[in-house]
Amino acid sequence: MDFLKPAQERYSVRSFSDKAVEQEKIDLILKAAQLAPTAVNYQPQKIYQCTDH
C-alpha cells in the first residue's frame, strides 16, 4: 500500500452520528488490534470495547 495516498486523504471528524456500528465492523477492528505489532515485542495489552445499548 502506498502511504502517501491515505496520508493525503485523511481528515478529522468533529461530530459523530447516533447510528450504531455494525458488530461485523467492531469484530474486524478488534481482530486488527489483536494482530497489530507491539513496541519492542511487549506482548501484554488491553483492548476495551464499550457499547451503550
mmCIF file of the N, C-alpha and C atoms, coordinates in Angstrom:
data_MODEL
# 
_entry.id   MODEL 
# 
loop_
_atom_site.group_PDB 
_atom_site.id 
_atom_site.type_symbol 
_atom_site.label_atom_id 
_atom_site.label_alt_id 
_atom_site.label_comp_id 
_atom_site.label_asym_id 
_atom_site.label_entity_id 
_atom_site.label_seq_id 
_atom_site.pdbx_PDB_ins_code 
_atom_site.Cartn_x 
_atom_site.Cartn_y 
_atom_site.Cartn_z 
_atom_site.occupancy 
_atom_site.B_iso_or_equiv 
_atom_site.pdbx_formal_charge 
_atom_site.auth_seq_id 
_atom_site.auth_comp_id 
_atom_site.auth_asym_id 
_atom_site.auth_atom_id 
_atom_site.pdbx_PDB_model_num 
ATOM 1   N N  . MET A 1 1  ? 0.844   -1.185 0.000  1.00 0.00 ? 1  MET A N  1 
ATOM 2   C CA . MET A 1 1  ? 0.000   0.000  0.000  1.00 0.00 ? 1  MET A CA 1 
ATOM 3   C C  . MET A 1 1  ? 0.883   1.240  0.000  1.00 0.00 ? 1  MET A C  1 
ATOM 4   N N  . ASP A 1 2  ? 0.517   2.178  -0.805 1.00 0.00 ? 2  ASP A N  1 
ATOM 5   C CA . ASP A 1 2  ? 1.223   3.441  -0.868 1.00 0.00 ? 2  ASP A CA 1 
ATOM 6   C C  . ASP A 1 2  ? 0.792   4.317  0.302  1.00 0.00 ? 2  ASP A C  1 
ATOM 7   N N  . PHE A 1 3  ? 1.752   4.807  1.076  1.00 0.00 ? 3  PHE A N  1 
ATOM 8   C CA . PHE A 1 3  ? 1.435   5.599  2.266  1.00 0.00 ? 3  PHE A CA 1 
ATOM 9   C C  . PHE A 1 3  ? 0.924   6.982  1.923  1.00 0.00 ? 3  PHE A C  1 
ATOM 10  N N  . LEU A 1 4  ? 1.412   7.557  0.840  1.00 0.00 ? 4  LEU A N  1 
ATOM 11  C CA . LEU A 1 4  ? 1.069   8.947  0.537  1.00 0.00 ? 4  LEU A CA 1 
ATOM 12  C C  . LEU A 1 4  ? -0.413  9.148  0.262  1.00 0.00 ? 4  LEU A C  1 
ATOM 13  N N  . LYS A 1 5  ? -1.053  8.209  -0.406 1.00 0.00 ? 5  LYS A N  1 
ATOM 14  C CA . LYS A 1 5  ? -2.477  8.375  -0.724 1.00 0.00 ? 5  LYS A CA 1 
ATOM 15  C C  . LYS A 1 5  ? -3.343  8.475  0.539  1.00 0.00 ? 5  LYS A C  1 
ATOM 16  N N  . PRO A 1 6  ? -3.255  7.502  1.483  1.00 0.00 ? 6  PRO A N  1 
ATOM 17  C CA . PRO A 1 6  ? -4.066  7.656  2.702  1.00 0.00 ? 6  PRO A CA 1 
ATOM 18  C C  . PRO A 1 6  ? -3.681  8.901  3.512  1.00 0.00 ? 6  PRO A C  1 
ATOM 19  N N  . ALA A 1 7  ? -2.406  9.256  3.504  1.00 0.00 ? 7  ALA A N  1 
ATOM 20  C CA . ALA A 1 7  ? -1.969  10.437 4.254  1.00 0.00 ? 7  ALA A CA 1 
ATOM 21  C C  . ALA A 1 7  ? -2.578  11.710 3.665  1.00 0.00 ? 7  ALA A C  1 
ATOM 22  N N  . GLN A 1 8  ? -2.687  11.768 2.345  1.00 0.00 ? 8  GLN A N  1 
ATOM 23  C CA . GLN A 1 8  ? -3.252  12.953 1.705  1.00 0.00 ? 8  GLN A CA 1 
ATOM 24  C C  . GLN A 1 8  ? -4.769  13.016 1.858  1.00 0.00 ? 8  GLN A C  1 
ATOM 25  N N  . GLU A 1 9  ? -5.412  11.858 1.988  1.00 0.00 ? 9  GLU A N  1 
ATOM 26  C CA . GLU A 1 9  ? -6.879  11.821 2.050  1.00 0.00 ? 9  GLU A CA 1 
ATOM 27  C C  . GLU A 1 9  ? -7.423  11.829 3.470  1.00 0.00 ? 9  GLU A C  1 
ATOM 28  N N  . ARG A 1 10 ? -6.563  11.930 4.462  1.00 0.00 ? 10 ARG A N  1 
ATOM 29  C CA . ARG A 1 10 ? -7.027  11.875 5.853  1.00 0.00 ? 10 ARG A CA 1 
ATOM 30  C C  . ARG A 1 10 ? -7.830  13.130 6.204  1.00 0.00 ? 10 ARG A C  1 
ATOM 31  N N  . TYR A 1 11 ? -8.651  13.005 7.218  1.00 0.00 ? 11 TYR A N  1 
ATOM 32  C CA . TYR A 1 11 ? -9.455  14.134 7.681  1.00 0.00 ? 11 TYR A CA 1 
ATOM 33  C C  . TYR A 1 11 ? -9.826  13.912 9.135  1.00 0.00 ? 11 TYR A C  1 
ATOM 34  N N  . SER A 1 12 ? -10.223 14.965 9.803  1.00 0.00 ? 12 SER A N  1 
ATOM 35  C CA . SER A 1 12 ? -10.628 14.895 11.202 1.00 0.00 ? 12 SER A CA 1 
ATOM 36  C C  . SER A 1 12 ? -12.143 14.914 11.296 1.00 0.00 ? 12 SER A C  1 
ATOM 37  N N  . VAL A 1 13 ? -12.670 14.139 12.230 1.00 0.00 ? 13 VAL A N  1 
ATOM 38  C CA . VAL A 1 13 ? -14.111 14.107 12.473 1.00 0.00 ? 13 VAL A CA 1 
ATOM 39  C C  . VAL A 1 13 ? -14.367 14.809 13.794 1.00 0.00 ? 13 VAL A C  1 
ATOM 40  N N  . ARG A 1 14 ? -15.233 15.801 13.766 1.00 0.00 ? 14 ARG A N  1 
ATOM 41  C CA . ARG A 1 14 ? -15.513 16.556 14.982 1.00 0.00 ? 14 ARG A CA 1 
ATOM 42  C C  . ARG A 1 14 ? -16.930 16.344 15.490 1.00 0.00 ? 14 ARG A C  1 
ATOM 43  N N  . SER A 1 15 ? -17.683 15.551 14.763 1.00 0.00 ? 15 SER A N  1 
ATOM 44  C CA . SER A 1 15 ? -19.025 15.213 15.228 1.00 0.00 ? 15 SER A CA 1 
ATOM 45  C C  . SER A 1 15 ? -19.327 13.777 14.821 1.00 0.00 ? 15 SER A C  1 
ATOM 46  N N  . PHE A 1 16 ? -20.146 13.133 15.592 1.00 0.00 ? 16 PHE A N  1 
ATOM 47  C CA . PHE A 1 16 ? -20.463 11.738 15.366 1.00 0.00 ? 16 PHE A CA 1 
ATOM 48  C C  . PHE A 1 16 ? -21.972 11.563 15.293 1.00 0.00 ? 16 PHE A C  1 
ATOM 49  N N  . SER A 1 17 ? -22.402 10.574 14.553 1.00 0.00 ? 17 SER A N  1 
ATOM 50  C CA . SER A 1 17 ? -23.833 10.295 14.458 1.00 0.00 ? 17 SER A CA 1 
ATOM 51  C C  . SER A 1 17 ? -24.242 9.332  15.564 1.00 0.00 ? 17 SER A C  1 
ATOM 52  N N  . ASP A 1 18 ? -25.535 9.185  15.756 1.00 0.00 ? 18 ASP A N  1 
ATOM 53  C CA . ASP A 1 18 ? -26.071 8.266  16.754 1.00 0.00 ? 18 ASP A CA 1 
ATOM 54  C C  . ASP A 1 18 ? -26.222 6.850  16.203 1.00 0.00 ? 18 ASP A C  1 
ATOM 55  N N  . LYS A 1 19 ? -25.867 6.656  14.947 1.00 0.00 ? 19 LYS A N  1 
ATOM 56  C CA . LYS A 1 19 ? -26.012 5.349  14.307 1.00 0.00 ? 19 LYS A CA 1 
ATOM 57  C C  . LYS A 1 19 ? -25.046 4.348  14.942 1.00 0.00 ? 19 LYS A C  1 
ATOM 58  N N  . ALA A 1 20 ? -25.555 3.181  15.281 1.00 0.00 ? 20 ALA A N  1 
ATOM 59  C CA . ALA A 1 20 ? -24.726 2.136  15.890 1.00 0.00 ? 20 ALA A CA 1 
ATOM 60  C C  . ALA A 1 20 ? -23.780 1.537  14.854 1.00 0.00 ? 20 ALA A C  1 
ATOM 61  N N  . VAL A 1 21 ? -22.600 1.137  15.313 1.00 0.00 ? 21 VAL A N  1 
ATOM 62  C CA . VAL A 1 21 ? -21.629 0.484  14.441 1.00 0.00 ? 21 VAL A CA 1 
ATOM 63  C C  . VAL A 1 21 ? -21.982 -0.997 14.374 1.00 0.00 ? 21 VAL A C  1 
ATOM 64  N N  . GLU A 1 22 ? -21.975 -1.541 13.159 1.00 0.00 ? 22 GLU A N  1 
ATOM 65  C CA . GLU A 1 22 ? -22.329 -2.942 12.967 1.00 0.00 ? 22 GLU A CA 1 
ATOM 66  C C  . GLU A 1 22 ? -21.324 -3.847 13.682 1.00 0.00 ? 22 GLU A C  1 
ATOM 67  N N  . GLN A 1 23 ? -21.806 -4.945 14.257 1.00 0.00 ? 23 GLN A N  1 
ATOM 68  C CA . GLN A 1 23 ? -20.950 -5.862 15.011 1.00 0.00 ? 23 GLN A CA 1 
ATOM 69  C C  . GLN A 1 23 ? -19.827 -6.429 14.144 1.00 0.00 ? 23 GLN A C  1 
ATOM 70  N N  . GLU A 1 24 ? -20.081 -6.647 12.861 1.00 0.00 ? 24 GLU A N  1 
ATOM 71  C CA . GLU A 1 24 ? -19.045 -7.167 11.973 1.00 0.00 ? 24 GLU A CA 1 
ATOM 72  C C  . GLU A 1 24 ? -17.861 -6.203 11.889 1.00 0.00 ? 24 GLU A C  1 
ATOM 73  N N  . LYS A 1 25 ? -18.147 -4.898 11.859 1.00 0.00 ? 25 LYS A N  1 
ATOM 74  C CA . LYS A 1 25 ? -17.081 -3.896 11.804 1.00 0.00 ? 25 LYS A CA 1 
ATOM 75  C C  . LYS A 1 25 ? -16.310 -3.853 13.116 1.00 0.00 ? 25 LYS A C  1 
ATOM 76  N N  . ILE A 1 26 ? -17.014 -3.953 14.223 1.00 0.00 ? 26 ILE A N  1 
ATOM 77  C CA . ILE A 1 26 ? -16.356 -3.976 15.531 1.00 0.00 ? 26 ILE A CA 1 
ATOM 78  C C  . ILE A 1 26 ? -15.443 -5.188 15.627 1.00 0.00 ? 26 ILE A C  1 
ATOM 79  N N  . ASP A 1 27 ? -15.923 -6.344 15.181 1.00 0.00 ? 27 ASP A N  1 
ATOM 80  C CA . ASP A 1 27 ? -15.116 -7.561 15.222 1.00 0.00 ? 27 ASP A CA 1 
ATOM 81  C C  . ASP A 1 27 ? -13.857 -7.421 14.381 1.00 0.00 ? 27 ASP A C  1 
ATOM 82  N N  . LEU A 1 28 ? -13.971 -6.793 13.212 1.00 0.00 ? 28 LEU A N  1 
ATOM 83  C CA . LEU A 1 28 ? -12.825 -6.588 12.331 1.00 0.00 ? 28 LEU A CA 1 
ATOM 84  C C  . LEU A 1 28 ? -11.799 -5.646 12.965 1.00 0.00 ? 28 LEU A C  1 
ATOM 85  N N  . ILE A 1 29 ? -12.269 -4.593 13.599 1.00 0.00 ? 29 ILE A N  1 
ATOM 86  C CA . ILE A 1 29 ? -11.372 -3.653 14.276 1.00 0.00 ? 29 ILE A CA 1 
ATOM 87  C C  . ILE A 1 29 ? -10.650 -4.337 15.430 1.00 0.00 ? 29 ILE A C  1 
ATOM 88  N N  . LEU A 1 30 ? -11.380 -5.128 16.208 1.00 0.00 ? 30 LEU A N  1 
ATOM 89  C CA . LEU A 1 30 ? -10.764 -5.836 17.330 1.00 0.00 ? 30 LEU A CA 1 
ATOM 90  C C  . LEU A 1 30 ? -9.740  -6.857 16.847 1.00 0.00 ? 30 LEU A C  1 
ATOM 91  N N  . LYS A 1 31 ? -10.031 -7.546 15.755 1.00 0.00 ? 31 LYS A N  1 
ATOM 92  C CA . LYS A 1 31 ? -9.093  -8.518 15.192 1.00 0.00 ? 31 LYS A CA 1 
ATOM 93  C C  . LYS A 1 31 ? -7.814  -7.812 14.731 1.00 0.00 ? 31 LYS A C  1 
ATOM 94  N N  . ALA A 1 32 ? -7.961  -6.663 14.076 1.00 0.00 ? 32 ALA A N  1 
ATOM 95  C CA . ALA A 1 32 ? -6.797  -5.900 13.634 1.00 0.00 ? 32 ALA A CA 1 
ATOM 96  C C  . ALA A 1 32 ? -5.962  -5.445 14.833 1.00 0.00 ? 32 ALA A C  1 
ATOM 97  N N  . ALA A 1 33 ? -6.612  -5.034 15.907 1.00 0.00 ? 33 ALA A N  1 
ATOM 98  C CA . ALA A 1 33 ? -5.899  -4.605 17.109 1.00 0.00 ? 33 ALA A CA 1 
ATOM 99  C C  . ALA A 1 33 ? -5.139  -5.766 17.732 1.00 0.00 ? 33 ALA A C  1 
ATOM 100 N N  . GLN A 1 34 ? -5.726  -6.952 17.713 1.00 0.00 ? 34 GLN A N  1 
ATOM 101 C CA . GLN A 1 34 ? -5.055  -8.129 18.269 1.00 0.00 ? 34 GLN A CA 1 
ATOM 102 C C  . GLN A 1 34 ? -3.828  -8.523 17.448 1.00 0.00 ? 34 GLN A C  1 
ATOM 103 N N  . LEU A 1 35 ? -3.893  -8.320 16.142 1.00 0.00 ? 35 LEU A N  1 
ATOM 104 C CA . LEU A 1 35 ? -2.795  -8.715 15.260 1.00 0.00 ? 35 LEU A CA 1 
ATOM 105 C C  . LEU A 1 35 ? -1.720  -7.644 15.117 1.00 0.00 ? 35 LEU A C  1 
ATOM 106 N N  . ALA A 1 36 ? -1.995  -6.440 15.573 1.00 0.00 ? 36 ALA A N  1 
ATOM 107 C CA . ALA A 1 36 ? -1.046  -5.332 15.423 1.00 0.00 ? 36 ALA A CA 1 
ATOM 108 C C  . ALA A 1 36 ? 0.212   -5.606 16.252 1.00 0.00 ? 36 ALA A C  1 
ATOM 109 N N  . PRO A 1 37 ? 1.369   -5.211 15.722 1.00 0.00 ? 37 PRO A N  1 
ATOM 110 C CA . PRO A 1 37 ? 2.606   -5.422 16.478 1.00 0.00 ? 37 PRO A CA 1 
ATOM 111 C C  . PRO A 1 37 ? 2.638   -4.530 17.720 1.00 0.00 ? 37 PRO A C  1 
ATOM 112 N N  . THR A 1 38 ? 3.404   -4.978 18.702 1.00 0.00 ? 38 THR A N  1 
ATOM 113 C CA . THR A 1 38 ? 3.568   -4.200 19.926 1.00 0.00 ? 38 THR A CA 1 
ATOM 114 C C  . THR A 1 38 ? 4.988   -3.659 19.965 1.00 0.00 ? 38 THR A C  1 
ATOM 115 N N  . ALA A 1 39 ? 5.180   -2.542 20.628 1.00 0.00 ? 39 ALA A N  1 
ATOM 116 C CA . ALA A 1 39 ? 6.508   -1.929 20.718 1.00 0.00 ? 39 ALA A CA 1 
ATOM 117 C C  . ALA A 1 39 ? 7.485   -2.871 21.413 1.00 0.00 ? 39 ALA A C  1 
ATOM 118 N N  . VAL A 1 40 ? 8.635   -3.029 20.837 1.00 0.00 ? 40 VAL A N  1 
ATOM 119 C CA . VAL A 1 40 ? 9.698   -3.904 21.349 1.00 0.00 ? 40 VAL A CA 1 
ATOM 120 C C  . VAL A 1 40 ? 9.164   -5.269 21.775 1.00 0.00 ? 40 VAL A C  1 
ATOM 121 N N  . ASN A 1 41 ? 8.186   -5.773 21.045 1.00 0.00 ? 41 ASN A N  1 
ATOM 122 C CA . ASN A 1 41 ? 7.587   -7.079 21.313 1.00 0.00 ? 41 ASN A CA 1 
ATOM 123 C C  . ASN A 1 41 ? 7.027   -7.175 22.735 1.00 0.00 ? 41 ASN A C  1 
ATOM 124 N N  . TYR A 1 42 ? 6.538   -6.071 23.241 1.00 0.00 ? 42 TYR A N  1 
ATOM 125 C CA . TYR A 1 42 ? 5.924   -6.022 24.574 1.00 0.00 ? 42 TYR A CA 1 
ATOM 126 C C  . TYR A 1 42 ? 4.512   -6.592 24.436 1.00 0.00 ? 42 TYR A C  1 
ATOM 127 N N  . GLN A 1 43 ? 4.353   -7.851 24.738 1.00 0.00 ? 43 GLN A N  1 
ATOM 128 C CA . GLN A 1 43 ? 3.132   -8.582 24.435 1.00 0.00 ? 43 GLN A CA 1 
ATOM 129 C C  . GLN A 1 43 ? 1.877   -8.158 25.203 1.00 0.00 ? 43 GLN A C  1 
ATOM 130 N N  . PRO A 1 44 ? 1.934   -7.948 26.521 1.00 0.00 ? 44 PRO A N  1 
ATOM 131 C CA . PRO A 1 44 ? 0.684   -7.647 27.234 1.00 0.00 ? 44 PRO A CA 1 
ATOM 132 C C  . PRO A 1 44 ? -0.005  -6.395 26.691 1.00 0.00 ? 44 PRO A C  1 
ATOM 133 N N  . GLN A 1 45 ? -1.278  -6.527 26.455 1.00 0.00 ? 45 GLN A N  1 
ATOM 134 C CA . GLN A 1 45 ? -2.068  -5.383 26.004 1.00 0.00 ? 45 GLN A CA 1 
ATOM 135 C C  . GLN A 1 45 ? -3.496  -5.541 26.506 1.00 0.00 ? 45 GLN A C  1 
ATOM 136 N N  . LYS A 1 46 ? -4.205  -4.449 26.569 1.00 0.00 ? 46 LYS A N  1 
ATOM 137 C CA . LYS A 1 46 ? -5.605  -4.469 26.978 1.00 0.00 ? 46 LYS A CA 1 
ATOM 138 C C  . LYS A 1 46 ? -6.410  -3.773 25.900 1.00 0.00 ? 46 LYS A C  1 
ATOM 139 N N  . ILE A 1 47 ? -7.466  -4.415 25.459 1.00 0.00 ? 47 ILE A N  1 
ATOM 140 C CA . ILE A 1 47 ? -8.357  -3.837 24.456 1.00 0.00 ? 47 ILE A CA 1 
ATOM 141 C C  . ILE A 1 47 ? -9.750  -3.794 25.081 1.00 0.00 ? 47 ILE A C  1 
ATOM 142 N N  . TYR A 1 48 ? -10.310 -2.612 25.137 1.00 0.00 ? 48 TYR A N  1 
ATOM 143 C CA . TYR A 1 48 ? -11.630 -2.439 25.723 1.00 0.00 ? 48 TYR A CA 1 
ATOM 144 C C  . TYR A 1 48 ? -12.642 -2.134 24.636 1.00 0.00 ? 48 TYR A C  1 
ATOM 145 N N  . GLN A 1 49 ? -13.794 -2.775 24.744 1.00 0.00 ? 49 GLN A N  1 
ATOM 146 C CA . GLN A 1 49 ? -14.894 -2.488 23.837 1.00 0.00 ? 49 GLN A CA 1 
ATOM 147 C C  . GLN A 1 49 ? -16.053 -1.987 24.685 1.00 0.00 ? 49 GLN A C  1 
ATOM 148 N N  . CYS A 1 50 ? -16.458 -0.765 24.438 1.00 0.00 ? 50 CYS A N  1 
ATOM 149 C CA . CYS A 1 50 ? -17.552 -0.177 25.196 1.00 0.00 ? 50 CYS A CA 1 
ATOM 150 C C  . CYS A 1 50 ? -18.750 0.025  24.250 1.00 0.00 ? 50 CYS A C  1 
ATOM 151 N N  . THR A 1 51 ? -19.880 -0.470 24.656 1.00 0.00 ? 51 THR A N  1 
ATOM 152 C CA . THR A 1 51 ? -21.100 -0.235 23.891 1.00 0.00 ? 51 THR A CA 1 
ATOM 153 C C  . THR A 1 51 ? -22.177 0.241  24.845 1.00 0.00 ? 51 THR A C  1 
ATOM 154 N N  . ASP A 1 52 ? -23.065 1.048  24.305 1.00 0.00 ? 52 ASP A N  1 
ATOM 155 C CA . ASP A 1 52 ? -24.155 1.586  25.098 1.00 0.00 ? 52 ASP A CA 1 
ATOM 156 C C  . ASP A 1 52 ? -25.450 1.163  24.423 1.00 0.00 ? 52 ASP A C  1 
ATOM 157 N N  . HIS A 1 53 ? -26.211 0.319  25.067 1.00 0.00 ? 53 HIS A N  1 
ATOM 158 C CA . HIS A 1 53 ? -27.447 -0.180 24.458 1.00 0.00 ? 53 HIS A CA 1 
ATOM 159 C C  . HIS A 1 53 ? -28.648 0.443  25.118 1.00 0.00 ? 53 HIS A C  1 
# 
